Amino acid sequence: MLPASARSSRFFARPDRNGALTDYYEYRDTAMSGLAPYKPEWIRMLRVVSNDDPDNPDVAFNNGHLMHQLTYFVGDVNFYWMADGARHCRRMGTGDSCYITPFTPHSFTSRDPSQPGAIVAVTYGAAIAKSLDALSRLSP
């Protein structure tokens, strides 16, 4: 039987440079607890790029999210973020880490096609995050 983390595996597709949806990330839950204020996930980068151009058309940014995120890198990973309307990229490797503030659009890609990089993303919310589930059920 697979470990619980492997059983939680799910894939997320994002558009590539031609607009085709292709697998971008594999997510797995790690060390989860319904009582903890944080949510660690192992994420493998499936999109491989050959440069660190922040405007690379194969990089698909998210819209940011409410959660704070501590990110720990394994392998050759490009970290992208947007700030003040500009895109940025930093080459990261095993042992590197970063903090991503809430609502900051960001993305990750791998630089090594033979060994896709991964991150452990530990997200946690502010006090309002605890109430979001209940708030989402309120009628207008």
The first five atom37 places (N, CA, C, CB, O) and aatype in JSON, in Angstrom:
{
  "aatype": [12, 10, 14, 0, 15, 0, 1, 15, 15, 1, 13, 13, 0, 1, 14, 3, 1, 2, 7, 0, 10, 16, 3, 18, 18, 6, 18, 1, 3, 16, 0, 12, 15, 7, 10, 0, 14, 18, 11, 14, 6, 17, 9, 1, 12, 10, 1, 19, 19, 15, 2, 3, 3, 14, 3, 2, 14, 3, 19, 0, 13, 2, 2, 7, 8, 10, 12, 8, 5, 10, 16, 18, 13, 19, 7, 3, 19, 2, 13, 18, 17, 12, 0, 3, 7, 0, 1, 8, 4, 1, 1, 12, 7, 16, 7, 3, 15, 4, 18, 9, 16, 14, 13, 16, 14, 8, 15, 13, 16, 15, 1, 3, 14, 15, 5, 14, 7, 0, 9, 19, 0, 19, 16, 18, 7, 0, 0, 9, 0, 11, 15, 10, 3, 0, 10, 15, 1, 10, 15, 14],
  "atom_mask": [
    [1, 1, 1, 1, 1],
    [1, 1, 1, 1, 1],
    [1, 1, 1, 1, 1],
    [1, 1, 1, 1, 1],
    [1, 1, 1, 1, 1],
    [1, 1, 1, 1, 1],
    [1, 1, 1, 1, 1],
    [1, 1, 1, 1, 1],
    [1, 1, 1, 1, 1],
    [1, 1, 1, 1, 1],
    [1, 1, 1, 1, 1],
    [1, 1, 1, 1, 1],
    [1, 1, 1, 1, 1],
    [1, 1, 1, 1, 1],
    [1, 1, 1, 1, 1],
    [1, 1, 1, 1, 1],
    [1, 1, 1, 1, 1],
    [1, 1, 1, 1, 1],
    [1, 1, 1, 0, 1],
    [1, 1, 1, 1, 1],
    [1, 1, 1, 1, 1],
    [1, 1, 1, 1, 1],
    [1, 1, 1, 1, 1],
    [1, 1, 1, 1, 1],
    [1, 1, 1, 1, 1],
    [1, 1, 1, 1, 1],
    [1, 1, 1, 1, 1],
    [1, 1, 1, 1, 1],
    [1, 1, 1, 1, 1],
    [1, 1, 1, 1, 1],
    [1, 1, 1, 1, 1],
    [1, 1, 1, 1, 1],
    [1, 1, 1, 1, 1],
    [1, 1, 1, 0, 1],
    [1, 1, 1, 1, 1],
    [1, 1, 1, 1, 1],
    [1, 1, 1, 1, 1],
    [1, 1, 1, 1, 1],
    [1, 1, 1, 1, 1],
    [1, 1, 1, 1, 1],
    [1, 1, 1, 1, 1],
    [1, 1, 1, 1, 1],
    [1, 1, 1, 1, 1],
    [1, 1, 1, 1, 1],
    [1, 1, 1, 1, 1],
    [1, 1, 1, 1, 1],
    [1, 1, 1, 1, 1],
    [1, 1, 1, 1, 1],
    [1, 1, 1, 1, 1],
    [1, 1, 1, 1, 1],
    [1, 1, 1, 1, 1],
    [1, 1, 1, 1, 1],
    [1, 1, 1, 1, 1],
    [1, 1, 1, 1, 1],
    [1, 1, 1, 1, 1],
    [1, 1, 1, 1, 1],
    [1, 1, 1, 1, 1],
    [1, 1, 1, 1, 1],
    [1, 1, 1, 1, 1],
    [1, 1, 1, 1, 1],
    [1, 1, 1, 1, 1],
    [1, 1, 1, 1, 1],
    [1, 1, 1, 1, 1],
    [1, 1, 1, 0, 1],
    [1, 1, 1, 1, 1],
    [1, 1, 1, 1, 1],
    [1, 1, 1, 1, 1],
    [1, 1, 1, 1, 1],
    [1, 1, 1, 1, 1],
    [1, 1, 1, 1, 1],
    [1, 1, 1, 1, 1],
    [1, 1, 1, 1, 1],
    [1, 1, 1, 1, 1],
    [1, 1, 1, 1, 1],
    [1, 1, 1, 0, 1],
    [1, 1, 1, 1, 1],
    [1, 1, 1, 1, 1],
    [1, 1, 1, 1, 1],
    [1, 1, 1, 1, 1],
    [1, 1, 1, 1, 1],
    [1, 1, 1, 1, 1],
    [1, 1, 1, 1, 1],
    [1, 1, 1, 1, 1],
    [1, 1, 1, 1, 1],
    [1, 1, 1, 0, 1],
    [1, 1, 1, 1, 1],
    [1, 1, 1, 1, 1],
    [1, 1, 1, 1, 1],
    [1, 1, 1, 1, 1],
    [1, 1, 1, 1, 1],
    [1, 1, 1, 1, 1],
    [1, 1, 1, 1, 1],
    [1, 1, 1, 0, 1],
    [1, 1, 1, 1, 1],
    [1, 1, 1, 0, 1],
    [1, 1, 1, 1, 1],
    [1, 1, 1, 1, 1],
    [1, 1, 1, 1, 1],
    [1, 1, 1, 1, 1],
    [1, 1, 1, 1, 1],
    [1, 1, 1, 1, 1],
    [1, 1, 1, 1, 1],
    [1, 1, 1, 1, 1],
    [1, 1, 1, 1, 1],
    [1, 1, 1, 1, 1],
    [1, 1, 1, 1, 1],
    [1, 1, 1, 1, 1],
    [1, 1, 1, 1, 1],
    [1, 1, 1, 1, 1],
    [1, 1, 1, 1, 1],
    [1, 1, 1, 1, 1],
    [1, 1, 1, 1, 1],
    [1, 1, 1, 1, 1],
    [1, 1, 1, 1, 1],
    [1, 1, 1, 1, 1],
    [1, 1, 1, 1, 1],
    [1, 1, 1, 0, 1],
    [1, 1, 1, 1, 1],
    [1, 1, 1, 1, 1],
    [1, 1, 1, 1, 1],
    [1, 1, 1, 1, 1],
    [1, 1, 1, 1, 1],
    [1, 1, 1, 1, 1],
    [1, 1, 1, 1, 1],
    [1, 1, 1, 0, 1],
    [1, 1, 1, 1, 1],
    [1, 1, 1, 1, 1],
    [1, 1, 1, 1, 1],
    [1, 1, 1, 1, 1],
    [1, 1, 1, 1, 1],
    [1, 1, 1, 1, 1],
    [1, 1, 1, 1, 1],
    [1, 1, 1, 1, 1],
    [1, 1, 1, 1, 1],
    [1, 1, 1, 1, 1],
    [1, 1, 1, 1, 1],
    [1, 1, 1, 1, 1],
    [1, 1, 1, 1, 1],
    [1, 1, 1, 1, 1],
    [1, 1, 1, 1, 1]
  ],
  "atom_positions": [
    [[0.84, -1.18, 0.0], [0.0, 0.0, 0.0], [0.89, 1.25, 0.0], [-0.96, -0.01, 1.23], [1.93, 1.29, 0.67]],
    [[0.47, 2.25, -0.75], [1.21, 3.5, -0.81], [1.1, 4.27, 0.5], [0.7, 4.37, -1.98], [0.09, 4.19, 1.19]],
    [[2.15, 5.02, 0.85], [2.04, 5.91, 2.01], [0.92, 6.94, 1.8], [3.4, 6.62, 2.28], [0.56, 7.24, 0.66]],
    [[0.39, 7.47, 2.9], [-0.71, 8.42, 2.82], [-0.36, 9.61, 1.93], [-1.09, 8.91, 4.21], [-1.21, 10.09, 1.18]],
    [[0.87, 10.08, 2.0], [1.26, 11.23, 1.18], [1.13, 10.9, -0.31], [2.71, 11.64, 1.5], [0.59, 11.71, -1.07]],
    [[1.59, 9.74, -0.73], [1.5, 9.36, -2.15], [0.04, 9.16, -2.56], [2.3, 8.06, -2.41], [-0.32, 9.46, -3.7]],
    [[-0.79, 8.68, -1.66], [-2.22, 8.5, -1.99], [-2.93, 9.83, -2.17], [-2.92, 7.69, -0.88], [-3.98, 9.89, -2.83]],
    [[-2.38, 10.9, -1.61], [-3.0, 12.23, -1.76], [-2.58, 12.93, -3.04], [-2.66, 13.1, -0.55], [-2.98, 14.06, -3.29]],
    [[-1.76, 12.28, -3.86], [-1.22, 12.89, -5.08], [-2.33, 13.38, -6.0], [-0.33, 11.89, -5.83], [-3.32, 12.68, -6.24]],
    [[-2.15, 14.59, -6.51], [-3.06, 15.17, -7.49], [-2.27, 16.1, -8.39], [-4.24, 15.94, -6.8], [-1.26, 16.66, -7.99]],
    [[-2.73, 16.24, -9.61], [-2.01, 17.02, -10.62], [-2.82, 18.25, -10.99], [-1.72, 16.16, -11.88], [-4.05, 18.22, -11.08]],
    [[-2.09, 19.36, -11.19], [-2.7, 20.62, -11.6], [-2.13, 21.02, -12.95], [-2.46, 21.72, -10.53], [-0.91, 21.06, -13.13]],
    [[-3.01, 21.32, -13.88], [-2.59, 21.74, -15.22], [-2.62, 23.26, -15.31], [-3.51, 21.11, -16.3], [-3.42, 23.93, -14.66]],
    [[-1.73, 23.78, -16.13], [-1.66, 25.21, -16.42], [-1.39, 25.37, -17.91], [-0.56, 25.93, -15.56], [-0.84, 24.46, -18.54]],
    [[-1.76, 26.52, -18.49], [-1.5, 26.71, -19.92], [-0.01, 26.81, -20.22], [-2.21, 27.97, -20.41], [0.75, 27.39, -19.44]],
    [[0.4, 26.24, -21.35], [1.77, 26.41, -21.82], [1.82, 27.58, -22.79], [2.31, 25.11, -22.48], [0.83, 28.3, -22.94]],
    [[2.94, 27.78, -23.45], [3.12, 28.93, -24.35], [2.11, 28.94, -25.5], [4.52, 28.93, -24.91], [1.86, 29.99, -26.09]],
    [[1.53, 27.77, -25.83], [0.55, 27.69, -26.91], [-0.89, 27.7, -26.4], [0.78, 26.44, -27.73], [-1.83, 27.58, -27.19]],
    [[-1.06, 27.84, -25.09], [-2.39, 27.87, -24.51], [-2.94, 26.49, -24.16], [0.0, 0.0, 0.0], [-4.05, 26.38, -23.64]],
    [[-2.18, 25.43, -24.45], [-2.63, 24.08, -24.14], [-2.44, 23.81, -22.65], [-1.86, 23.02, -24.99], [-1.4, 24.15, -22.08]],
    [[-3.44, 23.18, -22.03], [-3.32, 22.82, -20.63], [-2.47, 21.56, -20.51], [-4.72, 22.6, -19.98], [-2.79, 20.52, -21.08]],
    [[-1.38, 21.67, -19.76], [-0.5, 20.52, -19.52], [-0.21, 20.46, -18.02], [0.83, 20.63, -20.34], [-0.3, 21.47, -17.33]],
    [[0.13, 19.27, -17.53], [0.44, 19.12, -16.11], [1.57, 20.07, -15.73], [0.82, 17.66, -15.78], [2.59, 20.14, -16.41]],
    [[1.37, 20.8, -14.65], [2.31, 21.82, -14.19], [2.91, 21.43, -12.84], [1.63, 23.18, -14.09], [4.12, 21.57, -12.63]],
    [[2.07, 20.95, -11.92], [2.51, 20.56, -10.59], [1.9, 19.21, -10.21], [2.13, 21.63, -9.55], [0.8, 18.87, -10.65]],
    [[2.64, 18.46, -9.4], [2.06, 17.34, -8.65], [2.08, 17.75, -7.19], [2.85, 15.99, -8.9], [3.14, 18.08, -6.66]],
    [[0.94, 17.73, -6.54], [0.8, 18.07, -5.12], [0.63, 16.8, -4.31], [-0.4, 19.03, -4.9], [0.01, 15.84, -4.75]],
    [[1.2, 16.79, -3.1], [0.95, 15.75, -2.11], [0.87, 16.39, -0.74], [2.07, 14.65, -2.15], [1.66, 17.28, -0.4]],
    [[-0.08, 15.94, 0.05], [-0.18, 16.42, 1.43], [0.94, 15.8, 2.24], [-1.57, 16.08, 2.05], [1.34, 14.66, 1.99]],
    [[1.45, 16.55, 3.21], [2.49, 16.03, 4.1], [2.2, 16.52, 5.52], [3.92, 16.49, 3.64], [1.83, 17.67, 5.72]],
    [[2.37, 15.64, 6.5], [2.24, 15.99, 7.92], [0.99, 16.81, 8.2], [3.46, 16.76, 8.37], [1.03, 17.8, 8.93]],
    [[-0.12, 16.38, 7.63], [-1.35, 17.15, 7.76], [-2.04, 16.89, 9.1], [-2.3, 16.82, 6.62], [-1.96, 15.79, 9.65]],
    [[-2.71, 17.9, 9.6], [-3.54, 17.79, 10.79], [-4.67, 18.8, 10.65], [-2.72, 18.03, 12.09], [-4.44, 19.96, 10.32]],
    [[-5.87, 18.36, 10.91], [-7.01, 19.27, 10.86], [-6.98, 20.3, 11.97], [0.0, 0.0, 0.0], [-7.71, 21.29, 11.91]],
    [[-6.15, 20.09, 12.97], [-6.08, 21.0, 14.1], [-4.97, 22.03, 13.98], [-5.9, 20.23, 15.37], [-4.96, 23.02, 14.71]],
    [[-4.03, 21.81, 13.08], [-2.88, 22.7, 12.95], [-3.24, 23.93, 12.12], [-1.69, 21.96, 12.33], [-4.07, 23.83, 11.21]],
    [[-2.63, 25.08, 12.41], [-2.91, 26.3, 11.64], [-2.11, 26.39, 10.35], [-2.64, 27.51, 12.49], [-2.15, 27.42, 9.67]],
    [[-1.37, 25.35, 10.0], [-0.56, 25.37, 8.8], [-0.85, 24.13, 7.96], [0.94, 25.44, 9.16], [-1.4, 23.14, 8.45]],
    [[-0.48, 24.21, 6.68], [-0.77, 23.14, 5.74], [0.48, 22.89, 4.89], [-2.0, 23.49, 4.84], [0.69, 23.59, 3.9]],
    [[1.3, 21.9, 5.24], [2.48, 21.62, 4.42], [2.13, 20.72, 3.24], [3.56, 20.95, 5.27], [1.42, 19.73, 3.39]],
    [[2.63, 21.09, 2.07], [2.42, 20.29, 0.86], [3.75, 20.12, 0.14], [1.37, 20.94, -0.06], [4.55, 21.05, 0.03]],
    [[3.97, 18.91, -0.36], [5.11, 18.61, -1.23], [4.61, 18.85, -2.65], [5.65, 17.11, -1.02], [3.57, 18.33, -3.05]],
    [[5.35, 19.66, -3.41], [4.93, 20.01, -4.77], [6.1, 19.77, -5.71], [4.44, 21.49, -4.84], [7.17, 20.35, -5.55]],
    [[5.87, 18.92, -6.7], [6.9, 18.65, -7.72], [6.58, 19.48, -8.95], [6.97, 17.11, -8.08], [5.44, 19.51, -9.42]],
    [[7.62, 20.17, -9.48], [7.47, 20.98, -10.67], [7.52, 20.07, -11.9], [8.57, 22.07, -10.75], [8.49, 19.33, -12.09]],
    [[6.5, 20.11, -12.74], [6.46, 19.3, -13.96], [6.8, 20.1, -15.21], [5.1, 18.66, -14.11], [7.11, 19.53, -16.25]],
    [[6.73, 21.41, -15.11], [7.1, 22.28, -16.24], [8.6, 22.54, -16.14], [6.28, 23.63, -16.23], [9.08, 23.05, -15.13]],
    [[9.33, 22.2, -17.19], [10.78, 22.38, -17.24], [11.08, 23.54, -18.19], [11.51, 21.07, -17.7], [10.53, 23.6, -19.3]],
    [[11.94, 24.45, -17.75], [12.35, 25.58, -18.58], [13.86, 25.56, -18.75], [11.88, 26.93, -17.95], [14.58, 24.94, -17.96]],
    [[14.33, 26.23, -19.78], [15.77, 26.23, -20.07], [16.45, 27.55, -19.72], [15.99, 25.92, -21.53], [17.63, 27.73, -20.0]],
    [[15.69, 28.48, -19.1], [16.29, 29.76, -18.73], [15.62, 30.28, -17.46], [16.16, 30.81, -19.89], [14.72, 29.64, -16.92]],
    [[16.07, 31.43, -17.0], [15.44, 32.03, -15.82], [14.81, 33.39, -16.16], [16.47, 32.2, -14.7], [14.83, 34.31, -15.35]],
    [[14.25, 33.48, -17.36], [13.56, 34.68, -17.82], [12.2, 34.76, -17.13], [13.4, 34.66, -19.37], [11.37, 33.88, -17.32]],
    [[11.95, 35.81, -16.34], [10.66, 35.91, -15.64], [9.48, 36.08, -16.59], [10.69, 37.06, -14.67], [8.34, 35.87, -16.19]],
    [[9.75, 36.45, -17.84], [8.68, 36.61, -18.83], [8.57, 35.4, -19.76], [8.93, 37.86, -19.66], [7.91, 35.48, -20.8]],
    [[9.19, 34.28, -19.4], [9.11, 33.06, -20.19], [7.64, 32.69, -20.37], [9.91, 31.88, -19.51], [6.91, 32.57, -19.38]],
    [[7.18, 32.51, -21.61], [5.75, 32.23, -21.84], [5.3, 30.86, -21.34], [5.45, 32.34, -23.3], [4.1, 30.58, -21.33]],
    [[6.22, 30.0, -20.92], [5.84, 28.7, -20.35], [5.62, 28.77, -18.84], [6.9, 27.67, -20.66], [5.23, 27.78, -18.23]],
    [[5.86, 29.92, -18.23], [5.65, 30.09, -16.8], [4.23, 30.57, -16.57], [6.69, 31.08, -16.18], [3.81, 31.6, -17.11]],
    [[3.48, 29.83, -15.77], [2.09, 30.18, -15.46], [2.01, 30.63, -14.0], [1.12, 28.97, -15.74], [2.17, 29.82, -13.09]],
    [[1.76, 31.9, -13.79], [1.63, 32.45, -12.44], [0.25, 32.14, -11.87], [1.88, 33.97, -12.45], [-0.73, 32.08, -12.6]],
    [[0.19, 31.95, -10.55], [-1.11, 31.91, -9.9], [-1.53, 33.36, -9.61], [-1.08, 31.04, -8.58], [-0.83, 34.29, -9.98]],
    [[-2.67, 33.53, -8.95], [-3.15, 34.87, -8.64], [-2.76, 35.32, -7.24], [-4.64, 34.93, -8.78], [-3.19, 36.38, -6.78]],
    [[-1.96, 34.51, -6.56], [-1.67, 34.77, -5.16], [-2.78, 34.14, -4.33], [0.0, 0.0, 0.0], [-3.8, 33.71, -4.88]],
    [[-2.6, 34.09, -3.01], [-3.61, 33.52, -2.14], [-3.53, 34.17, -0.78], [-3.43, 31.98, -2.03], [-2.56, 34.87, -0.46]],
    [[-4.55, 33.94, 0.03], [-4.65, 34.57, 1.34], [-3.56, 34.11, 2.29], [-6.0, 34.29, 1.94], [-3.2, 34.82, 3.23]],
    [[-3.04, 32.93, 2.06], [-2.13, 32.32, 3.01], [-0.7, 32.88, 2.91], [-2.11, 30.83, 2.81], [-0.24, 33.24, 1.83]],
    [[-0.03, 32.94, 4.05], [1.41, 33.16, 4.1], [2.05, 31.85, 3.66], [1.91, 33.61, 5.55], [1.48, 30.79, 3.89]],
    [[3.22, 31.89, 3.04], [3.85, 30.65, 2.59], [5.35, 30.67, 2.85], [3.58, 30.42, 1.11], [6.06, 31.57, 2.4]],
    [[5.82, 29.67, 3.57], [7.25, 29.39, 3.69], [7.54, 28.28, 2.7], [7.66, 28.99, 5.17], [6.85, 27.27, 2.68]],
    [[8.56, 28.47, 1.88], [8.86, 27.52, 0.82], [10.28, 27.02, 0.98], [8.67, 28.16, -0.58], [11.22, 27.8, 1.15]],
    [[10.43, 25.7, 0.92], [11.73, 25.04, 1.04], [12.0, 24.31, -0.27], [11.78, 24.05, 2.26], [11.14, 23.56, -0.75]],
    [[13.17, 24.5, -0.86], [13.48, 24.02, -2.21], [14.33, 22.76, -2.19], [14.18, 25.09, -3.0], [15.23, 22.61, -1.36]],
    [[14.04, 21.86, -3.13], [14.82, 20.64, -3.34], [15.08, 20.53, -4.83], [14.07, 19.36, -2.78], [14.14, 20.46, -5.62]],
    [[16.35, 20.5, -5.23], [16.7, 20.41, -6.64], [16.8, 21.76, -7.3], [0.0, 0.0, 0.0], [16.83, 22.79, -6.63]],
    [[16.84, 21.75, -8.62], [17.0, 22.97, -9.42], [15.63, 23.55, -9.77], [17.81, 22.69, -10.7], [14.96, 23.07, -10.68]],
    [[15.23, 24.57, -9.03], [13.9, 25.15, -9.16], [14.02, 26.65, -9.41], [13.04, 24.88, -7.89], [14.82, 27.33, -8.77]],
    [[13.24, 27.15, -10.35], [13.11, 28.59, -10.53], [11.9, 29.06, -9.74], [12.96, 28.97, -12.04], [10.82, 28.48, -9.83]],
    [[12.08, 30.12, -8.96], [11.01, 30.74, -8.19], [10.69, 32.07, -8.85], [11.41, 30.94, -6.69], [11.57, 32.9, -9.06]],
    [[9.42, 32.28, -9.19], [8.95, 33.5, -9.85], [7.94, 34.19, -8.94], [8.32, 33.18, -11.24], [7.16, 33.53, -8.25]],
    [[7.94, 35.52, -8.94], [6.95, 36.28, -8.22], [6.73, 37.61, -8.92], [7.37, 36.49, -6.75], [7.57, 38.06, -9.7]],
    [[5.57, 38.22, -8.63], [5.26, 39.54, -9.16], [5.23, 40.54, -8.03], [3.92, 39.53, -9.93], [4.68, 40.27, -6.96]],
    [[5.83, 41.71, -8.27], [5.81, 42.8, -7.29], [5.77, 44.11, -8.05], [7.06, 42.74, -6.34], [6.56, 44.33, -8.97]],
    [[4.86, 44.98, -7.68], [4.72, 46.3, -8.31], [4.59, 46.18, -9.82], [5.92, 47.18, -7.95], [5.14, 47.01, -10.56]],
    [[3.87, 45.17, -10.29], [3.61, 45.0, -11.71], [4.75, 44.37, -12.5], [0.0, 0.0, 0.0], [4.62, 44.18, -13.71]],
    [[5.85, 44.05, -11.86], [7.0, 43.45, -12.56], [7.16, 42.0, -12.14], [8.3, 44.25, -12.28], [6.92, 41.63, -10.99]],
    [[7.58, 41.17, -13.1], [7.86, 39.76, -12.83], [9.34, 39.61, -12.48], [7.48, 38.88, -14.04], [10.2, 40.3, -13.02]],
    [[9.61, 38.68, -11.56], [10.97, 38.42, -11.11], [11.21, 36.91, -11.09], [11.23, 39.03, -9.71], [10.27, 36.13, -11.0]],
    [[12.48, 36.51, -11.19], [12.85, 35.1, -11.11], [14.14, 34.97, -10.32], [13.0, 34.49, -12.51], [15.07, 35.77, -10.47]],
    [[14.19, 33.95, -9.48], [15.42, 33.64, -8.75], [15.66, 32.14, -8.88], [15.32, 34.07, -7.24], [14.76, 31.33, -8.67]],
    [[16.9, 31.79, -9.22], [17.3, 30.38, -9.3], [17.52, 29.87, -7.89], [18.6, 30.21, -10.16], [18.31, 30.43, -7.13]],
    [[16.81, 28.79, -7.53], [16.9, 28.22, -6.19], [17.42, 26.8, -6.28], [15.52, 28.26, -5.48], [17.32, 26.16, -7.33]],
    [[17.98, 26.31, -5.19], [18.49, 24.94, -5.13], [18.24, 24.33, -3.77], [0.0, 0.0, 0.0], [17.71, 24.98, -2.87]],
    [[18.63, 23.09, -3.63], [18.41, 22.36, -2.39], [18.97, 23.15, -1.2], [19.06, 20.96, -2.46], [20.13, 23.58, -1.22]],
    [[18.13, 23.33, -0.19], [18.53, 24.06, 1.01], [18.1, 25.51, 1.02], [0.0, 0.0, 0.0], [18.09, 26.14, 2.07]],
    [[17.72, 26.06, -0.14], [17.23, 27.44, -0.19], [15.8, 27.48, 0.34], [17.3, 28.01, -1.64], [15.1, 26.47, 0.35]],
    [[15.39, 28.66, 0.78], [14.02, 28.85, 1.25], [13.6, 30.29, 0.99], [13.9, 28.51, 2.76], [14.43, 31.16, 0.73]],
    [[12.3, 30.53, 1.06], [11.79, 31.89, 0.91], [10.46, 32.02, 1.63], [11.65, 32.27, -0.59], [9.84, 31.02, 1.99]],
    [[10.03, 33.24, 1.82], [8.73, 33.56, 2.4], [7.94, 34.32, 1.34], [8.87, 34.4, 3.73], [8.46, 35.26, 0.73]],
    [[6.7, 33.93, 1.12], [5.83, 34.59, 0.15], [4.67, 35.22, 0.91], [5.32, 33.59, -0.95], [3.94, 34.53, 1.62]],
    [[4.51, 36.52, 0.76], [3.43, 37.23, 1.45], [2.08, 36.92, 0.8], [3.69, 38.75, 1.45], [2.03, 36.54, -0.37]],
    [[0.98, 37.08, 1.56], [-0.35, 36.84, 0.99], [-0.59, 37.7, -0.25], [-1.43, 37.11, 2.04], [-0.12, 38.83, -0.35]],
    [[-1.34, 37.14, -1.17], [-1.79, 37.8, -2.4], [-0.66, 38.14, -3.38], [-2.52, 39.05, -2.05], [-0.85, 38.97, -4.27]],
    [[0.5, 37.53, -3.23], [1.6, 37.74, -4.17], [1.53, 36.67, -5.26], [2.98, 37.7, -3.44], [1.74, 35.49, -4.96]],
    [[1.25, 37.04, -6.51], [1.27, 36.04, -7.58], [2.66, 35.42, -7.69], [0.86, 36.68, -8.94], [3.67, 36.12, -7.62]],
    [[2.7, 34.09, -7.86], [3.99, 33.4, -7.91], [3.86, 32.1, -8.7], [4.53, 33.13, -6.49], [2.77, 31.66, -9.04]],
    [[5.03, 31.5, -8.97], [5.07, 30.24, -9.71], [6.43, 29.59, -9.47], [4.83, 30.47, -11.23], [7.35, 30.2, -8.93]],
    [[6.53, 28.33, -9.89], [7.77, 27.57, -9.79], [7.9, 26.71, -11.03], [7.81, 26.71, -8.49], [6.9, 26.19, -11.53]],
    [[9.12, 26.54, -11.53], [9.41, 25.6, -12.61], [10.69, 24.86, -12.27], [9.53, 26.33, -13.99], [11.44, 25.24, -11.37]],
    [[10.93, 23.8, -13.01], [12.15, 23.01, -12.83], [13.16, 23.37, -13.92], [11.84, 21.48, -12.85], [12.77, 23.74, -15.03]],
    [[14.44, 23.26, -13.59], [15.49, 23.51, -14.59], [16.15, 22.23, -15.07], [16.53, 24.43, -14.02], [16.97, 22.28, -15.99]],
    [[15.82, 21.08, -14.49], [16.49, 19.82, -14.82], [15.46, 18.8, -15.31], [17.27, 19.28, -13.61], [14.71, 18.25, -14.5]],
    [[15.42, 18.53, -16.61], [14.4, 17.6, -17.13], [14.59, 16.16, -16.63], [14.43, 17.6, -18.63], [13.62, 15.39, -16.61]],
    [[15.8, 15.79, -16.23], [16.02, 14.42, -15.77], [15.67, 14.24, -14.29], [17.47, 14.03, -16.0], [15.49, 13.11, -13.83]],
    [[15.57, 15.34, -13.55], [15.25, 15.28, -12.14], [14.43, 16.51, -11.76], [16.53, 15.2, -11.28], [14.98, 17.49, -11.26]],
    [[13.11, 16.46, -11.99], [12.29, 17.64, -11.68], [12.44, 18.07, -10.23], [10.82, 17.36, -11.99], [12.45, 17.23, -9.32]],
    [[12.55, 19.36, -10.02], [12.69, 19.9, -8.68], [11.38, 19.81, -7.92], [0.0, 0.0, 0.0], [10.32, 19.51, -8.48]],
    [[11.47, 20.08, -6.63], [10.28, 20.05, -5.77], [10.42, 21.14, -4.71], [10.09, 18.65, -5.12], [11.5, 21.68, -4.49]],
    [[9.31, 21.43, -4.08], [9.3, 22.33, -2.94], [8.44, 21.7, -1.85], [8.77, 23.75, -3.33], [7.61, 20.84, -2.12]],
    [[8.67, 22.13, -0.64], [7.72, 21.9, 0.44], [7.17, 23.29, 0.76], [8.39, 21.2, 1.72], [7.89, 24.16, 1.23]],
    [[5.89, 23.47, 0.49], [5.22, 24.75, 0.73], [4.41, 24.62, 2.02], [4.31, 25.15, -0.48], [3.48, 23.83, 2.1]],
    [[4.78, 25.42, 3.01], [4.06, 25.42, 4.28], [3.25, 26.7, 4.32], [5.04, 25.3, 5.51], [3.79, 27.79, 4.49]],
    [[1.93, 26.56, 4.16], [1.06, 27.72, 4.15], [0.34, 27.83, 5.49], [0.03, 27.64, 2.98], [0.01, 26.82, 6.12]],
    [[0.1, 29.04, 5.9], [-0.63, 29.28, 7.13], [-1.33, 30.62, 7.0], [0.3, 29.25, 8.37], [-0.87, 31.51, 6.28]],
    [[-2.44, 30.75, 7.69], [-3.26, 31.94, 7.52], [-3.25, 32.86, 8.72], [0.0, 0.0, 0.0], [-2.81, 32.5, 9.82]],
    [[-3.73, 34.03, 8.49], [-3.94, 34.99, 9.56], [-5.23, 34.6, 10.27], [-4.0, 36.47, 9.02], [-5.86, 33.6, 9.91]],
    [[-5.64, 35.36, 11.25], [-6.84, 35.03, 12.03], [-8.07, 34.88, 11.15], [-7.09, 36.12, 13.09], [-8.91, 34.02, 11.43]],
    [[-8.21, 35.67, 10.1], [-9.39, 35.57, 9.23], [-9.45, 34.22, 8.52], [-9.38, 36.72, 8.2], [-10.53, 33.73, 8.21]],
    [[-8.3, 33.62, 8.26], [-8.29, 32.34, 7.54], [-9.07, 31.27, 8.29], [-6.86, 31.87, 7.32], [-9.67, 30.4, 7.66]],
    [[-9.08, 31.33, 9.62], [-9.82, 30.35, 10.41], [-11.32, 30.46, 10.17], [-9.52, 30.53, 11.89], [-12.05, 29.48, 10.36]],
    [[-11.79, 31.63, 9.77], [-13.23, 31.86, 9.59], [-13.67, 31.76, 8.14], [-13.6, 33.22, 10.12], [-14.87, 31.83, 7.86]],
    [[-12.75, 31.59, 7.2], [-13.13, 31.62, 5.79], [-14.16, 30.56, 5.43], [-11.92, 31.44, 4.93], [-15.07, 30.85, 4.64]],
    [[-14.05, 29.36, 5.96], [-15.0, 28.32, 5.63], [-16.39, 28.74, 6.03], [-14.62, 27.01, 6.3], [-17.33, 28.62, 5.23]],
    [[-16.56, 29.22, 7.24], [-17.87, 29.67, 7.72], [-18.36, 30.89, 6.92], [-17.81, 30.01, 9.22], [-19.53, 30.98, 6.57]],
    [[-17.47, 31.82, 6.65], [-17.85, 33.02, 5.9], [-18.31, 32.67, 4.49], [-16.68, 33.99, 5.82], [-19.2, 33.33, 3.96]],
    [[-17.72, 31.66, 3.89], [-18.09, 31.3, 2.52], [-19.49, 30.73, 2.44], [-17.1, 30.3, 1.96], [-20.07, 30.68, 1.35]],
    [[-20.05, 30.31, 3.56], [-21.41, 29.74, 3.58], [-22.49, 30.78, 3.83], [-21.49, 28.65, 4.64], [-23.68, 30.47, 3.74]],
    [[-22.12, 31.99, 4.15], [-23.11, 33.04, 4.43], [-23.77, 33.48, 3.13], [-22.45, 34.25, 5.13], [-23.12, 33.59, 2.09]],
    [[-25.05, 33.74, 3.21], [-25.74, 34.25, 2.02], [-25.58, 35.76, 1.98], [-27.26, 33.85, 2.03], [-25.31, 36.39, 3.01]],
    [[-25.74, 36.36, 0.8], [-25.58, 37.82, 0.7], [-26.58, 38.54, 1.55], [-25.72, 38.28, -0.73], [-26.59, 39.77, 1.59]]
  ]
}
